[in-house]
């Protein structure tokens, strides 16, 4: 009987085992890790895997622990990376750590070129380390600037696609982005308001604007009736037997006979005094109702505030009319930038509609990448002008809300309030609020609210000192923004005003008939 055949020999197993470290590296590091001129391939690949793991954990190993490159080169790289604090940027950022390692491979590979050009070994190593440090010096500064504006480093800044946004950071539009970011530090209430938008997740914070009736179990006192039968002695009723008493009306005839005897009558008086006369025993029964109190658990309907909803998509309608120039324009741009920052930090979606006159609507989705930063810089760098037509952008936002991904979005309207919505649009907004739970947050960048703003917004946040952001250090001349609601309440399309309003044909017929106010 023949012995079982063993496993087939692997011809290239030994050679492939030398490259096992490639399994722990991204493909972008394979070519540089295999072809670099410094060191042997096994140590280089293993060192890249170890260094990547250390950078992602936020630490930088000492150069003595580096298996590659040689100590003279590793010492210079560690000093440069410590000076730039690269480990801090790479914490939990695997893509950025890969980019750092690609940069190390790129610059270290130039050492042999520097040697061929006549530099000694120390000079060649210094040139490679200096080039690496200079490359990341500018990049770290730009990443700090991006993190300051957006709250975190955009994805494009973590990869080799960095050159796509480097030019944007030198443009005039980006300088306007930075200026608006500084403005947001003076508007913390606006930033907090935008962060509370959306209806995707329930919070513990109560929402006083919306109330719901719930059944609350509470302690209560109940009065209970208890019925019982009570016997009333000596009350005319049922005769139960004979007993001794002093009731003359109920004594037995034998006792009455004693009164006719000249001597026994004294016995009768004695028995009566002692209450020992033989008398009929009778009583009656009565129904008695006793009421007493006891504690019970009783469900009680009670209105309570709903839990505030947030963390959903955001739709912004930003007024870009000519009346928004100056400080109002700066506040509107700050609202857009804060919405983009919040959406990027919390992984939410954000869509902006900038509007002017009829037909002047531009819709933008602003992700924080090279393309989105470019659109944001162009938007924040442009000047506001044109007329005001609010119906177009609101209708476009309502159309967005019909899509599945936007159904939990809230709408933000940033304007000075110099507009008016049609009755049909106001009715559609009321329907969306009632049926979909839509919330319309107004940001008033003006001196007073208007009828148009009051009819479309659930809540109005008033930026009172908007003039200061345009270079004029003065407050609003008005004490309150509620002048329209105070002095012209009948002009608003409230439910009470709509119920009290009659059509023109009805009013004309009443006048012709001679009817007066108050007539039935």
C-alpha angles and dihedrals in degrees: 000000000000121000116248114267116252126232116296111262116252108230096201100029094112093048093047093050089066089064098047090113089069089077089070095049131077116248091250089069096047100083096044092042092053101041104036115129096223122085131337122310098242095054091041095054093044091048092051091053092048094046092049092053091049094049093048088053089053100250136108117217117226114261091249089067094053113108089195144063107030116273095258091058095037091054092056093045093050092050091049093046092047091051090052093040090226093165089066092056093046097052108125089349107112094171092055091047089054089051091052091051092048088052091051091051091048097051096039090053089062093064092087089052091053089050091051089053091059104266118136120241096264092047092048092051090048092050092051093047092046091051090050092049093047091050093053095037091071092037094053091050091051092047090052089052092049092048090050092052101039101025092241140036114277118239094247090060091059098057141050089275088082094115090066093070101027091084091049091058090060095049127103089240090061091051087057088052090054091048092052089048089057089050091056089063087066093049105056092149091058091050092049091049093054092048090058094057125110134054104233101105134033119233133197091246114103118236108218091190092067124046132185131193113238134176109251119194108219139166115266139170117240127194110223125193118221119192122208138167115241126193114223110203120220092014112130108261135087119013108228102176143290127308138161117268142129099250106129094191092059101038120122120258089246089064091049090056090064090067091067094056116088093222104024091057087075087056089053092053090048092051091048091051089049091044092235099126114131105249137170112262112222137157142165134228123234131188111238124195116203122189122205136171127241136172116253137175109244128183110229125188108232131171113239133177115265119242110264115253122214143141096080136120120296131220117194126194108193121192110228097175124134093259089066095067119125122013094359090057091052093051092049091052090048090055091053093048093049091050090053091047092049094046092050095046095047098037093245132141123248131186124186127204113194111194140184128156127351110315093007100120126136119186118201135180107203114200116176099251134099094284095042093047089051092052091046092050091050092048095048091044096055126091122240119241142139134065132306126255111161097175095073098055094042090052089049090051091049089052089053090053089062089066116091096236093053101043093102095047127120123218123232121195116196113189147118088250097246095137142080131221123218119248090246092055092046089051092050090052091051090051092051091049092050099042104029102027092240115176120206112200116195124206107199113205097180145068101273142007119258134212090254092054094046092052097052104034127074092198132011124212109200119210095204100181097046092134091068092064089060095054099268111115100210139107128236111285090225125079094211137023091212096084095118094051091045101047102025106036093144092061093066121094094234120152092253092051092047091051091050095047121094129193123263092247091054092048091049092050091050092051093049090050091053094243120157136204110288096026113132 
